[in-house]
Amino acid sequence: QVQLVESGGGLVQAGDSLRLSCATSGRTFSFAAMGWFRLAPGKKREFVARIRTSDSRTDYADSVKGRFTIARDNAKNSAYLQMDSLRPEDTATYYCGLARFRDDQIDYWGQGTQVTVSS
């Protein structure tokens, strides 16, 4: 079974930066896209960023545009999320997702990594 493991979360101050990593283990395969989602207390899971394998196009939620950057390493089936100018509103558990064939349907999820931004 394919596993996704996120890392890089932590406790930071507003304005600081963090870099999240999503590593795969087990069987490797080609994929349509990788992305990041987040879940904050009292809120529904929300889309953060996506990168497509075929053309490397990226998409971002309006709330993170200009602050977050998604990247990937196709050879390693890994994804990264560089988060700059963090705000308290970014506090959430961040999940990595892998879409195998449809870039709008996540087939595998990681367990999440906690990001806490203090004022």
C-alpha positions, 0 to 999 in steps of 0.5 A, a space after each residue: 500500500 502506498 503511504 504519504 508522510 508529511 513533515 516540517 510542521 511546527 510552532 512559528 511566529 507570524 511572519 515566519 516561514 515553514 517548508 512542508 514535505 510529503 514523502 511517499 513510501 511503498 509502491 510508486 506509480 505515476 500520478 496526475 497531481 499532488 496537492 495540499 489541503 488543510 483542516 482548522 478547528 471549526 472549519 471544513 477541509 479546504 484546498 491550499 495548493 496543487 501541482 499537475 504532473 503533466 505540465 507542472 501547472 499550479 493552483 492556489 487558494 486565494 488566501 495563500 496566493 503570493 505567500 505559498 509555493 508548491 513544488 514537486 519531485 516527480 522522480 521521488 513522487 514527493 511534494 513540498 509546500 513553502 509557506 512564507 509570511 505565515 499568519 495565525 489564520 494559517 494554523 491548521 493540520 496540513 494534509 498531502 494528497 495524491 491524485 492518480 488519474 483525475 487531478 480533482 480527485 484525491 486517491 491517497 492521503 497522508 496523516 497530516 502535520 500540524 502548523 501553528 502560527 502565533 501572534 
